[in-house]
């Protein structure tokens, strides 16, 4: 019996923040747990009731955020008096912009191909699911052994080319994702 994985992540709650120095932050705001920034869940508590600002608590320290300016998706934010500039993008706008500038060689790592011939036992994801790098997405049986396979990048499942029970040959395309990594 294959391991079951539950992908409950909602891509509409994922944002990409890019600082003016070019540092990228993947920010996921799940409903059921703490914020996840660059795949690390942080014990951040949002404080409600702050007037004309946003407040949160992290490591027993209170932070006050004031949006100083906003122009399209570019924000200037004061956090406890220190100014930061970010461009904030939704996952769809980030992927659209990246797709327009992506080279063909970069797309290759976003495709999972069958490493060996076999039979698809289970597919753990659906099209549109958000996946983390190296999380199993498919299980293939070959020579009476079941193997789980993953992609080395974070992203959203664009297309699944196979079905459960289907036989695959070596190098058949199994799953394609839109990467949110650099």
Legacy VTK file of the C-alpha trace (Angstrom):
# vtk DataFile Version 3.0
C-alpha trace
ASCII
DATASET POLYDATA
POINTS 182 float
0.000 0.000 0.000
1.379 3.342 -0.992
1.813 6.203 1.459
-1.002 8.729 1.274
-0.155 12.417 1.130
-2.651 15.177 1.662
-2.006 18.434 -0.173
-4.226 21.047 1.465
-2.196 24.066 0.489
-4.102 26.770 -1.308
-2.055 28.611 -3.927
-4.220 31.728 -3.501
-2.614 32.239 -0.074
0.947 32.221 -1.453
2.724 35.478 -2.213
6.174 36.333 -3.486
7.931 39.318 -1.894
11.088 40.612 -3.541
13.172 43.171 -1.643
14.905 46.052 -3.368
18.186 44.092 -2.996
16.655 41.213 -4.991
16.144 38.805 -2.090
13.052 36.670 -2.646
10.647 35.459 0.049
7.945 32.855 -0.566
5.220 33.780 1.923
2.439 31.292 2.515
-0.391 32.299 4.848
-2.303 29.124 5.714
-5.584 29.418 7.564
-4.858 26.490 9.878
-1.302 27.319 11.039
1.382 29.981 11.383
2.830 31.807 8.363
5.395 29.849 6.330
8.254 31.893 4.907
10.705 30.164 2.551
9.360 26.753 3.644
9.843 27.445 7.379
6.799 27.771 9.645
7.398 30.742 11.937
5.587 31.313 15.258
4.220 34.712 14.216
1.018 35.950 15.827
-1.001 38.608 14.040
-2.355 41.153 16.536
-5.815 42.456 15.715
-6.985 45.898 16.715
-3.977 48.003 15.722
-5.177 51.379 14.491
-3.760 52.594 11.136
-1.068 49.902 11.128
-0.487 46.135 11.110
0.957 44.484 14.191
2.423 41.067 14.867
4.370 39.332 17.582
7.418 37.138 16.925
9.941 35.802 19.451
8.175 37.737 22.240
8.735 41.032 20.422
5.970 43.218 19.046
6.377 44.643 15.534
4.356 47.522 14.117
4.135 47.803 10.343
2.991 50.934 8.574
2.504 51.003 4.809
4.278 54.261 3.941
3.534 54.144 0.211
2.062 51.837 -2.386
2.431 52.106 -6.148
0.944 49.167 -8.082
2.665 46.144 -6.455
5.582 48.077 -4.921
5.366 48.841 -1.208
7.437 50.934 1.174
6.884 49.639 4.698
8.064 50.896 8.082
8.662 48.053 10.554
9.340 49.468 14.017
10.628 52.603 12.306
12.948 50.873 9.794
12.049 51.349 6.130
11.843 48.354 3.752
10.869 48.317 0.076
9.252 45.270 -1.487
7.486 44.243 -4.614
4.633 41.890 -3.720
3.241 39.549 -6.348
0.512 36.952 -6.350
1.596 33.521 -7.490
-0.224 33.892 -10.826
1.410 37.224 -11.684
4.840 35.923 -10.604
4.474 32.805 -12.776
3.212 34.862 -15.744
6.195 37.212 -15.507
8.598 34.308 -15.078
7.067 32.405 -18.004
7.664 35.388 -20.284
11.341 35.525 -19.340
12.139 31.819 -18.848
14.619 30.088 -21.098
13.882 26.602 -22.434
16.664 25.027 -20.338
15.045 26.238 -17.130
11.790 24.507 -18.024
13.435 21.079 -18.166
13.771 20.756 -14.376
10.054 21.509 -14.025
9.118 18.243 -15.724
9.171 14.915 -13.921
10.003 12.060 -16.289
9.791 8.354 -15.531
13.312 7.274 -14.520
12.473 3.626 -15.244
9.652 1.724 -16.965
6.832 0.704 -14.627
3.231 1.126 -13.556
1.773 4.238 -11.896
0.495 3.099 -8.489
-0.562 6.464 -7.067
-0.516 10.163 -7.852
-0.474 12.317 -4.721
-1.271 15.663 -6.342
-3.866 17.245 -8.598
-3.472 19.933 -11.214
-3.302 23.323 -9.455
-1.836 21.937 -6.195
1.028 23.765 -4.552
4.008 21.457 -3.905
7.281 21.803 -2.035
10.597 20.674 -3.451
11.423 17.020 -2.823
7.945 16.070 -1.623
6.733 12.854 -3.272
4.203 13.483 -6.031
3.902 10.053 -7.665
4.500 6.382 -6.887
5.674 3.986 -9.616
6.061 0.234 -9.291
8.861 -1.428 -11.199
10.261 -4.935 -10.721
7.886 -5.476 -7.734
9.293 -2.424 -5.924
7.385 0.815 -5.332
9.322 4.070 -5.633
8.146 7.587 -4.875
9.382 10.452 -7.024
9.532 14.190 -6.457
10.631 17.338 -8.222
13.589 19.404 -6.935
11.681 22.713 -7.081
8.722 24.407 -5.372
5.758 25.180 -7.563
2.239 24.546 -8.748
1.235 21.423 -10.651
0.455 22.534 -14.200
-0.328 19.230 -15.903
-0.461 15.537 -15.042
0.160 13.381 -18.107
-0.534 9.929 -16.597
-3.265 8.130 -14.641
-3.265 5.525 -11.877
-2.697 2.054 -13.295
-1.072 3.342 -16.480
2.154 1.731 -17.696
4.975 4.156 -18.449
8.239 3.834 -20.308
11.572 5.355 -19.303
11.613 9.141 -19.938
7.843 9.452 -20.369
6.668 12.830 -19.058
4.679 12.268 -15.848
4.052 15.668 -14.263
4.854 19.261 -15.177
4.914 22.151 -12.695
5.287 25.915 -12.816
8.251 26.585 -10.547
8.202 29.472 -8.094
11.937 29.177 -7.421
14.600 31.319 -9.026
LINES 1 183
182 0 1 2 3 4 5 6 7 8 9 10 11 12 13 14 15 16 17 18 19 20 21 22 23 24 25 26 27 28 29 30 31 32 33 34 35 36 37 38 39 40 41 42 43 44 45 46 47 48 49 50 51 52 53 54 55 56 57 58 59 60 61 62 63 64 65 66 67 68 69 70 71 72 73 74 75 76 77 78 79 80 81 82 83 84 85 86 87 88 89 90 91 92 93 94 95 96 97 98 99 100 101 102 103 104 105 106 107 108 109 110 111 112 113 114 115 116 117 118 119 120 121 122 123 124 125 126 127 128 129 130 131 132 133 134 135 136 137 138 139 140 141 142 143 144 145 146 147 148 149 150 151 152 153 154 155 156 157 158 159 160 161 162 163 164 165 166 167 168 169 170 171 172 173 174 175 176 177 178 179 180 181
